[in-house]
Amino acid sequence: MIANELWAGALSLVLLHEETGCRHSALHAARLLDELSEQDDLDTDTRELCERASIRLGRQEESHACTA
């Protein structure tokens, strides 16, 4: 159940970042994705997607200004 809440939180933060450009949302989403990628029961493809998304959000986090 906790993993479902992490997925929902990460997706919500990614959307918030995309909608508003909020740097903090990107940073928090990246952290949640990092935590999800460390789950033992996660398959390799999903783990790699989480890691890629986290890296990309980290890069965008530096270039967006928060309008929220």
PyMOL Python script that loads the backbone (N, CA, C, O; Angstrom):
from pymol import cmd

cmd.read_pdbstr("""\
ATOM      1  N   MET A   1       0.817  -1.199   0.000  1.00  0.00           N
ATOM      2  CA  MET A   1       0.000   0.000   0.000  1.00  0.00           C
ATOM      3  C   MET A   1       0.857   1.257   0.000  1.00  0.00           C
ATOM      4  O   MET A   1       0.517   2.237  -0.663  1.00  0.00           O
ATOM      5  N   ILE A   2       1.949   1.240   0.726  1.00  0.00           N
ATOM      6  CA  ILE A   2       2.816   2.422   0.763  1.00  0.00           C
ATOM      7  C   ILE A   2       3.356   2.735  -0.619  1.00  0.00           C
ATOM      8  O   ILE A   2       3.444   3.903  -0.998  1.00  0.00           O
ATOM      9  N   ALA A   3       3.723   1.703  -1.384  1.00  0.00           N
ATOM     10  CA  ALA A   3       4.242   1.941  -2.734  1.00  0.00           C
ATOM     11  C   ALA A   3       3.204   2.645  -3.596  1.00  0.00           C
ATOM     12  O   ALA A   3       3.550   3.523  -4.386  1.00  0.00           O
ATOM     13  N   ASN A   4       1.927   2.267  -3.454  1.00  0.00           N
ATOM     14  CA  ASN A   4       0.875   2.943  -4.222  1.00  0.00           C
ATOM     15  C   ASN A   4       0.806   4.422  -3.873  1.00  0.00           C
ATOM     16  O   ASN A   4       0.618   5.265  -4.750  1.00  0.00           O
ATOM     17  N   GLU A   5       0.958   4.732  -2.605  1.00  0.00           N
ATOM     18  CA  GLU A   5       0.940   6.133  -2.181  1.00  0.00           C
ATOM     19  C   GLU A   5       2.151   6.886  -2.722  1.00  0.00           C
ATOM     20  O   GLU A   5       2.041   8.057  -3.085  1.00  0.00           O
ATOM     21  N   LEU A   6       3.308   6.221  -2.779  1.00  0.00           N
ATOM     22  CA  LEU A   6       4.500   6.858  -3.348  1.00  0.00           C
ATOM     23  C   LEU A   6       4.314   7.123  -4.836  1.00  0.00           C
ATOM     24  O   LEU A   6       4.665   8.195  -5.329  1.00  0.00           O
ATOM     25  N   TRP A   7       3.761   6.143  -5.554  1.00  0.00           N
ATOM     26  CA  TRP A   7       3.504   6.336  -6.989  1.00  0.00           C
ATOM     27  C   TRP A   7       2.552   7.506  -7.211  1.00  0.00           C
ATOM     28  O   TRP A   7       2.795   8.358  -8.066  1.00  0.00           O
ATOM     29  N   ALA A   8       1.469   7.543  -6.441  1.00  0.00           N
ATOM     30  CA  ALA A   8       0.487   8.621  -6.584  1.00  0.00           C
ATOM     31  C   ALA A   8       1.120   9.974  -6.260  1.00  0.00           C
ATOM     32  O   ALA A   8       0.876  10.962  -6.952  1.00  0.00           O
ATOM     33  N   GLY A   9       1.926  10.010  -5.215  1.00  0.00           N
ATOM     34  CA  GLY A   9       2.593  11.259  -4.841  1.00  0.00           C
ATOM     35  C   GLY A   9       3.581  11.712  -5.902  1.00  0.00           C
ATOM     36  O   GLY A   9       3.644  12.896  -6.234  1.00  0.00           O
ATOM     37  N   ALA A  10       4.348  10.776  -6.432  1.00  0.00           N
ATOM     38  CA  ALA A  10       5.329  11.127  -7.460  1.00  0.00           C
ATOM     39  C   ALA A  10       4.624  11.649  -8.705  1.00  0.00           C
ATOM     40  O   ALA A  10       5.033  12.661  -9.275  1.00  0.00           O
ATOM     41  N   LEU A  11       3.570  10.965  -9.127  1.00  0.00           N
ATOM     42  CA  LEU A  11       2.839  11.408 -10.318  1.00  0.00           C
ATOM     43  C   LEU A  11       2.210  12.771 -10.098  1.00  0.00           C
ATOM     44  O   LEU A  11       2.248  13.625 -10.984  1.00  0.00           O
ATOM     45  N   SER A  12       1.636  12.981  -8.929  1.00  0.00           N
ATOM     46  CA  SER A  12       1.039  14.272  -8.617  1.00  0.00           C
ATOM     47  C   SER A  12       2.073  15.393  -8.677  1.00  0.00           C
ATOM     48  O   SER A  12       1.802  16.465  -9.218  1.00  0.00           O
ATOM     49  N   LEU A  13       3.248  15.144  -8.124  1.00  0.00           N
ATOM     50  CA  LEU A  13       4.307  16.157  -8.123  1.00  0.00           C
ATOM     51  C   LEU A  13       4.857  16.413  -9.526  1.00  0.00           C
ATOM     52  O   LEU A  13       5.181  17.551  -9.867  1.00  0.00           O
ATOM     53  N   VAL A  14       4.964  15.364 -10.338  1.00  0.00           N
ATOM     54  CA  VAL A  14       5.414  15.536 -11.720  1.00  0.00           C
ATOM     55  C   VAL A  14       4.418  16.415 -12.473  1.00  0.00           C
ATOM     56  O   VAL A  14       4.811  17.326 -13.200  1.00  0.00           O
ATOM     57  N   LEU A  15       3.138  16.138 -12.296  1.00  0.00           N
ATOM     58  CA  LEU A  15       2.115  16.949 -12.961  1.00  0.00           C
ATOM     59  C   LEU A  15       2.137  18.388 -12.464  1.00  0.00           C
ATOM     60  O   LEU A  15       2.033  19.320 -13.261  1.00  0.00           O
ATOM     61  N   LEU A  16       2.271  18.574 -11.173  1.00  0.00           N
ATOM     62  CA  LEU A  16       2.337  19.926 -10.616  1.00  0.00           C
ATOM     63  C   LEU A  16       3.540  20.681 -11.184  1.00  0.00           C
ATOM     64  O   LEU A  16       3.439  21.856 -11.537  1.00  0.00           O
ATOM     65  N   HIS A  17       4.661  20.000 -11.266  1.00  0.00           N
ATOM     66  CA  HIS A  17       5.852  20.624 -11.850  1.00  0.00           C
ATOM     67  C   HIS A  17       5.604  20.999 -13.311  1.00  0.00           C
ATOM     68  O   HIS A  17       5.965  22.090 -13.752  1.00  0.00           O
ATOM     69  N   GLU A  18       4.989  20.089 -14.048  1.00  0.00           N
ATOM     70  CA  GLU A  18       4.732  20.345 -15.464  1.00  0.00           C
ATOM     71  C   GLU A  18       3.749  21.495 -15.655  1.00  0.00           C
ATOM     72  O   GLU A  18       3.894  22.290 -16.583  1.00  0.00           O
ATOM     73  N   GLU A  19       2.760  21.584 -14.790  1.00  0.00           N
ATOM     74  CA  GLU A  19       1.730  22.619 -14.901  1.00  0.00           C
ATOM     75  C   GLU A  19       2.207  23.982 -14.434  1.00  0.00           C
ATOM     76  O   GLU A  19       1.789  25.004 -14.978  1.00  0.00           O
ATOM     77  N   THR A  20       3.078  24.013 -13.433  1.00  0.00           N
ATOM     78  CA  THR A  20       3.445  25.297 -12.832  1.00  0.00           C
ATOM     79  C   THR A  20       4.927  25.652 -12.968  1.00  0.00           C
ATOM     80  O   THR A  20       5.312  26.809 -12.804  1.00  0.00           O
ATOM     81  N   GLY A  21       5.752  24.647 -13.270  1.00  0.00           N
ATOM     82  CA  GLY A  21       7.188  24.882 -13.318  1.00  0.00           C
ATOM     83  C   GLY A  21       7.817  24.945 -11.934  1.00  0.00           C
ATOM     84  O   GLY A  21       8.949  25.404 -11.787  1.00  0.00           O
ATOM     85  N   CYS A  22       7.093  24.486 -10.920  1.00  0.00           N
ATOM     86  CA  CYS A  22       7.576  24.581  -9.546  1.00  0.00           C
ATOM     87  C   CYS A  22       8.817  23.705  -9.332  1.00  0.00           C
ATOM     88  O   CYS A  22       8.757  22.488  -9.503  1.00  0.00           O
ATOM     89  N   ARG A  23       9.919  24.318  -8.964  1.00  0.00           N
ATOM     90  CA  ARG A  23      11.182  23.597  -8.743  1.00  0.00           C
ATOM     91  C   ARG A  23      11.082  22.621  -7.586  1.00  0.00           C
ATOM     92  O   ARG A  23      11.655  21.532  -7.629  1.00  0.00           O
ATOM     93  N   HIS A  24      10.366  23.008  -6.569  1.00  0.00           N
ATOM     94  CA  HIS A  24      10.239  22.146  -5.394  1.00  0.00           C
ATOM     95  C   HIS A  24       9.471  20.866  -5.726  1.00  0.00           C
ATOM     96  O   HIS A  24       9.793  19.793  -5.217  1.00  0.00           O
ATOM     97  N   SER A  25       8.462  20.987  -6.575  1.00  0.00           N
ATOM     98  CA  SER A  25       7.718  19.799  -7.000  1.00  0.00           C
ATOM     99  C   SER A  25       8.627  18.848  -7.754  1.00  0.00           C
ATOM    100  O   SER A  25       8.557  17.635  -7.555  1.00  0.00           O
ATOM    101  N   ALA A  26       9.479  19.381  -8.616  1.00  0.00           N
ATOM    102  CA  ALA A  26      10.415  18.544  -9.362  1.00  0.00           C
ATOM    103  C   ALA A  26      11.383  17.836  -8.421  1.00  0.00           C
ATOM    104  O   ALA A  26      11.651  16.644  -8.574  1.00  0.00           O
ATOM    105  N   LEU A  27      11.896  18.565  -7.463  1.00  0.00           N
ATOM    106  CA  LEU A  27      12.838  17.990  -6.505  1.00  0.00           C
ATOM    107  C   LEU A  27      12.186  16.883  -5.679  1.00  0.00           C
ATOM    108  O   LEU A  27      12.764  15.812  -5.498  1.00  0.00           O
ATOM    109  N   HIS A  28      10.992  17.146  -5.186  1.00  0.00           N
ATOM    110  CA  HIS A  28      10.302  16.143  -4.374  1.00  0.00           C
ATOM    111  C   HIS A  28       9.894  14.930  -5.208  1.00  0.00           C
ATOM    112  O   HIS A  28       9.963  13.798  -4.730  1.00  0.00           O
ATOM    113  N   ALA A  29       9.473  15.157  -6.441  1.00  0.00           N
ATOM    114  CA  ALA A  29       9.136  14.039  -7.326  1.00  0.00           C
ATOM    115  C   ALA A  29      10.371  13.184  -7.580  1.00  0.00           C
ATOM    116  O   ALA A  29      10.294  11.955  -7.564  1.00  0.00           O
ATOM    117  N   ALA A  30      11.502  13.828  -7.814  1.00  0.00           N
ATOM    118  CA  ALA A  30      12.745  13.089  -8.041  1.00  0.00           C
ATOM    119  C   ALA A  30      13.104  12.246  -6.828  1.00  0.00           C
ATOM    120  O   ALA A  30      13.551  11.109  -6.974  1.00  0.00           O
ATOM    121  N   ARG A  31      12.915  12.782  -5.655  1.00  0.00           N
ATOM    122  CA  ARG A  31      13.216  12.025  -4.425  1.00  0.00           C
ATOM    123  C   ARG A  31      12.302  10.817  -4.267  1.00  0.00           C
ATOM    124  O   ARG A  31      12.752   9.734  -3.892  1.00  0.00           O
ATOM    125  N   LEU A  32      11.009  11.008  -4.557  1.00  0.00           N
ATOM    126  CA  LEU A  32      10.084   9.881  -4.478  1.00  0.00           C
ATOM    127  C   LEU A  32      10.428   8.813  -5.517  1.00  0.00           C
ATOM    128  O   LEU A  32      10.370   7.618  -5.229  1.00  0.00           O
ATOM    129  N   LEU A  33      10.783   9.249  -6.718  1.00  0.00           N
ATOM    130  CA  LEU A  33      11.162   8.291  -7.757  1.00  0.00           C
ATOM    131  C   LEU A  33      12.428   7.540  -7.367  1.00  0.00           C
ATOM    132  O   LEU A  33      12.554   6.346  -7.641  1.00  0.00           O
ATOM    133  N   ASP A  34      13.357   8.229  -6.733  1.00  0.00           N
ATOM    134  CA  ASP A  34      14.560   7.541  -6.236  1.00  0.00           C
ATOM    135  C   ASP A  34      14.174   6.479  -5.208  1.00  0.00           C
ATOM    136  O   ASP A  34      14.686   5.360  -5.230  1.00  0.00           O
ATOM    137  N   GLU A  35      13.272   6.845  -4.315  1.00  0.00           N
ATOM    138  CA  GLU A  35      12.836   5.889  -3.295  1.00  0.00           C
ATOM    139  C   GLU A  35      12.119   4.698  -3.936  1.00  0.00           C
ATOM    140  O   GLU A  35      12.333   3.553  -3.539  1.00  0.00           O
ATOM    141  N   LEU A  36      11.273   4.972  -4.920  1.00  0.00           N
ATOM    142  CA  LEU A  36      10.580   3.890  -5.607  1.00  0.00           C
ATOM    143  C   LEU A  36      11.546   2.984  -6.351  1.00  0.00           C
ATOM    144  O   LEU A  36      11.348   1.770  -6.394  1.00  0.00           O
ATOM    145  N   SER A  37      12.578   3.552  -6.930  1.00  0.00           N
ATOM    146  CA  SER A  37      13.534   2.743  -7.691  1.00  0.00           C
ATOM    147  C   SER A  37      14.321   1.791  -6.799  1.00  0.00           C
ATOM    148  O   SER A  37      14.938   0.844  -7.287  1.00  0.00           O
ATOM    149  N   GLU A  38      14.298   2.039  -5.504  1.00  0.00           N
ATOM    150  CA  GLU A  38      15.009   1.176  -4.561  1.00  0.00           C
ATOM    151  C   GLU A  38      14.130   0.049  -4.015  1.00  0.00           C
ATOM    152  O   GLU A  38      14.594  -0.760  -3.212  1.00  0.00           O
ATOM    153  N   GLN A  39      12.871  -0.010  -4.442  1.00  0.00           N
ATOM    154  CA  GLN A  39      11.977  -1.077  -3.992  1.00  0.00           C
ATOM    155  C   GLN A  39      12.474  -2.422  -4.519  1.00  0.00           C
ATOM    156  O   GLN A  39      12.811  -2.550  -5.696  1.00  0.00           O
ATOM    157  N   ASP A  40      12.516  -3.417  -3.643  1.00  0.00           N
ATOM    158  CA  ASP A  40      13.026  -4.740  -4.010  1.00  0.00           C
ATOM    159  C   ASP A  40      12.187  -5.440  -5.077  1.00  0.00           C
ATOM    160  O   ASP A  40      12.725  -6.179  -5.901  1.00  0.00           O
ATOM    161  N   ASP A  41      10.889  -5.215  -5.067  1.00  0.00           N
ATOM    162  CA  ASP A  41      10.009  -5.939  -5.982  1.00  0.00           C
ATOM    163  C   ASP A  41       9.790  -5.223  -7.317  1.00  0.00           C
ATOM    164  O   ASP A  41       8.929  -5.632  -8.097  1.00  0.00           O
ATOM    165  N   LEU A  42      10.540  -4.178  -7.589  1.00  0.00           N
ATOM    166  CA  LEU A  42      10.394  -3.420  -8.822  1.00  0.00           C
ATOM    167  C   LEU A  42      11.166  -4.086  -9.945  1.00  0.00           C
ATOM    168  O   LEU A  42      12.312  -4.496  -9.759  1.00  0.00           O
ATOM    169  N   ASP A  43      10.539  -4.196 -11.118  1.00  0.00           N
ATOM    170  CA  ASP A  43      11.233  -4.805 -12.243  1.00  0.00           C
ATOM    171  C   ASP A  43      12.284  -3.849 -12.815  1.00  0.00           C
ATOM    172  O   ASP A  43      12.238  -2.642 -12.577  1.00  0.00           O
ATOM    173  N   THR A  44      13.211  -4.401 -13.556  1.00  0.00           N
ATOM    174  CA  THR A  44      14.361  -3.641 -14.059  1.00  0.00           C
ATOM    175  C   THR A  44      13.942  -2.479 -14.952  1.00  0.00           C
ATOM    176  O   THR A  44      14.488  -1.382 -14.828  1.00  0.00           O
ATOM    177  N   ASP A  45      12.983  -2.700 -15.851  1.00  0.00           N
ATOM    178  CA  ASP A  45      12.558  -1.636 -16.767  1.00  0.00           C
ATOM    179  C   ASP A  45      11.945  -0.454 -16.013  1.00  0.00           C
ATOM    180  O   ASP A  45      12.243   0.701 -16.315  1.00  0.00           O
ATOM    181  N   THR A  46      11.094  -0.747 -15.039  1.00  0.00           N
ATOM    182  CA  THR A  46      10.467   0.323 -14.259  1.00  0.00           C
ATOM    183  C   THR A  46      11.502   1.035 -13.404  1.00  0.00           C
ATOM    184  O   THR A  46      11.438   2.254 -13.241  1.00  0.00           O
ATOM    185  N   ARG A  47      12.449   0.292 -12.859  1.00  0.00           N
ATOM    186  CA  ARG A  47      13.531   0.898 -12.083  1.00  0.00           C
ATOM    187  C   ARG A  47      14.311   1.888 -12.938  1.00  0.00           C
ATOM    188  O   ARG A  47      14.611   2.996 -12.494  1.00  0.00           O
ATOM    189  N   GLU A  48      14.636   1.491 -14.158  1.00  0.00           N
ATOM    190  CA  GLU A  48      15.378   2.382 -15.056  1.00  0.00           C
ATOM    191  C   GLU A  48      14.565   3.611 -15.423  1.00  0.00           C
ATOM    192  O   GLU A  48      15.117   4.706 -15.528  1.00  0.00           O
ATOM    193  N   LEU A  49      13.252   3.447 -15.621  1.00  0.00           N
ATOM    194  CA  LEU A  49      12.395   4.603 -15.916  1.00  0.00           C
ATOM    195  C   LEU A  49      12.362   5.578 -14.742  1.00  0.00           C
ATOM    196  O   LEU A  49      12.426   6.793 -14.932  1.00  0.00           O
ATOM    197  N   CYS A  50      12.262   5.040 -13.539  1.00  0.00           N
ATOM    198  CA  CYS A  50      12.273   5.897 -12.346  1.00  0.00           C
ATOM    199  C   CYS A  50      13.581   6.672 -12.262  1.00  0.00           C
ATOM    200  O   CYS A  50      13.581   7.869 -11.976  1.00  0.00           O
ATOM    201  N   GLU A  51      14.678   5.997 -12.508  1.00  0.00           N
ATOM    202  CA  GLU A  51      15.984   6.652 -12.437  1.00  0.00           C
ATOM    203  C   GLU A  51      16.131   7.722 -13.515  1.00  0.00           C
ATOM    204  O   GLU A  51      16.630   8.814 -13.243  1.00  0.00           O
ATOM    205  N   ARG A  52      15.700   7.411 -14.735  1.00  0.00           N
ATOM    206  CA  ARG A  52      15.767   8.405 -15.821  1.00  0.00           C
ATOM    207  C   ARG A  52      14.909   9.625 -15.515  1.00  0.00           C
ATOM    208  O   ARG A  52      15.342  10.761 -15.709  1.00  0.00           O
ATOM    209  N   ALA A  53      13.684   9.385 -15.034  1.00  0.00           N
ATOM    210  CA  ALA A  53      12.791  10.493 -14.706  1.00  0.00           C
ATOM    211  C   ALA A  53      13.365  11.341 -13.584  1.00  0.00           C
ATOM    212  O   ALA A  53      13.270  12.568 -13.618  1.00  0.00           O
ATOM    213  N   SER A  54      13.954  10.700 -12.599  1.00  0.00           N
ATOM    214  CA  SER A  54      14.558  11.428 -11.490  1.00  0.00           C
ATOM    215  C   SER A  54      15.685  12.330 -11.976  1.00  0.00           C
ATOM    216  O   SER A  54      15.791  13.486 -11.567  1.00  0.00           O
ATOM    217  N   ILE A  55      16.514  11.793 -12.841  1.00  0.00           N
ATOM    218  CA  ILE A  55      17.622  12.587 -13.393  1.00  0.00           C
ATOM    219  C   ILE A  55      17.090  13.769 -14.183  1.00  0.00           C
ATOM    220  O   ILE A  55      17.574  14.890 -14.028  1.00  0.00           O
ATOM    221  N   ARG A  56      16.102  13.529 -15.024  1.00  0.00           N
ATOM    222  CA  ARG A  56      15.539  14.613 -15.838  1.00  0.00           C
ATOM    223  C   ARG A  56      14.892  15.683 -14.967  1.00  0.00           C
ATOM    224  O   ARG A  56      15.071  16.877 -15.210  1.00  0.00           O
ATOM    225  N   LEU A  57      14.145  15.262 -13.959  1.00  0.00           N
ATOM    226  CA  LEU A  57      13.526  16.233 -13.054  1.00  0.00           C
ATOM    227  C   LEU A  57      14.586  17.036 -12.316  1.00  0.00           C
ATOM    228  O   LEU A  57      14.404  18.229 -12.072  1.00  0.00           O
ATOM    229  N   GLY A  58      15.677  16.398 -11.965  1.00  0.00           N
ATOM    230  CA  GLY A  58      16.772  17.106 -11.309  1.00  0.00           C
ATOM    231  C   GLY A  58      17.373  18.181 -12.187  1.00  0.00           C
ATOM    232  O   GLY A  58      17.735  19.256 -11.710  1.00  0.00           O
ATOM    233  N   ARG A  59      17.477  17.891 -13.464  1.00  0.00           N
ATOM    234  CA  ARG A  59      18.005  18.876 -14.416  1.00  0.00           C
ATOM    235  C   ARG A  59      17.016  20.014 -14.611  1.00  0.00           C
ATOM    236  O   ARG A  59      17.409  21.181 -14.619  1.00  0.00           O
ATOM    237  N   GLN A  60      15.734  19.688 -14.767  1.00  0.00           N
ATOM    238  CA  GLN A  60      14.715  20.718 -14.972  1.00  0.00           C
ATOM    239  C   GLN A  60      14.566  21.568 -13.725  1.00  0.00           C
ATOM    240  O   GLN A  60      14.262  22.758 -13.805  1.00  0.00           O
ATOM    241  N   GLU A  61      14.780  20.951 -12.577  1.00  0.00           N
ATOM    242  CA  GLU A  61      14.636  21.655 -11.313  1.00  0.00           C
ATOM    243  C   GLU A  61      15.530  22.893 -11.291  1.00  0.00           C
ATOM    244  O   GLU A  61      15.185  23.902 -10.676  1.00  0.00           O
ATOM    245  N   GLU A  62      16.672  22.813 -11.958  1.00  0.00           N
ATOM    246  CA  GLU A  62      17.608  23.938 -11.961  1.00  0.00           C
ATOM    247  C   GLU A  62      17.183  25.069 -12.898  1.00  0.00           C
ATOM    248  O   GLU A  62      17.616  26.208 -12.727  1.00  0.00           O
ATOM    249  N   SER A  63      16.325  24.758 -13.903  1.00  0.00           N
ATOM    250  CA  SER A  63      16.054  25.752 -14.937  1.00  0.00           C
ATOM    251  C   SER A  63      14.679  26.401 -14.843  1.00  0.00           C
ATOM    252  O   SER A  63      14.450  27.416 -15.501  1.00  0.00           O
ATOM    253  N   HIS A  64      13.749  25.856 -14.050  1.00  0.00           N
ATOM    254  CA  HIS A  64      12.404  26.405 -13.961  1.00  0.00           C
ATOM    255  C   HIS A  64      12.278  27.331 -12.754  1.00  0.00           C
ATOM    256  O   HIS A  64      12.914  27.135 -11.718  1.00  0.00           O
ATOM    257  N   ALA A  65      11.453  28.324 -12.923  1.00  0.00           N
ATOM    258  CA  ALA A  65      11.110  29.195 -11.803  1.00  0.00           C
ATOM    259  C   ALA A  65       9.743  28.794 -11.293  1.00  0.00           C
ATOM    260  O   ALA A  65       8.851  28.506 -12.092  1.00  0.00           O
ATOM    261  N   CYS A  66       9.558  28.768 -10.019  1.00  0.00           N
ATOM    262  CA  CYS A  66       8.297  28.367  -9.420  1.00  0.00           C
ATOM    263  C   CYS A  66       7.285  29.517  -9.539  1.00  0.00           C
ATOM    264  O   CYS A  66       7.537  30.625  -9.066  1.00  0.00           O
ATOM    265  N   THR A  67       6.164  29.247 -10.163  1.00  0.00           N
ATOM    266  CA  THR A  67       5.121  30.259 -10.301  1.00  0.00           C
ATOM    267  C   THR A  67       3.967  30.002  -9.351  1.00  0.00           C
ATOM    268  O   THR A  67       3.012  30.777  -9.288  1.00  0.00           O
ATOM    269  N   ALA A  68       4.068  28.892  -8.605  1.00  0.00           N
ATOM    270  CA  ALA A  68       2.948  28.550  -7.702  1.00  0.00           C
ATOM    271  C   ALA A  68       3.050  29.335  -6.402  1.00  0.00           C
ATOM    272  O   ALA A  68       2.203  29.185  -5.522  1.00  0.00           O
TER     273      ALA A  68
END
""", "prot")
cmd.dss("prot")
cmd.show_as("cartoon", "prot")
cmd.util.cbc("prot")
cmd.orient("prot")
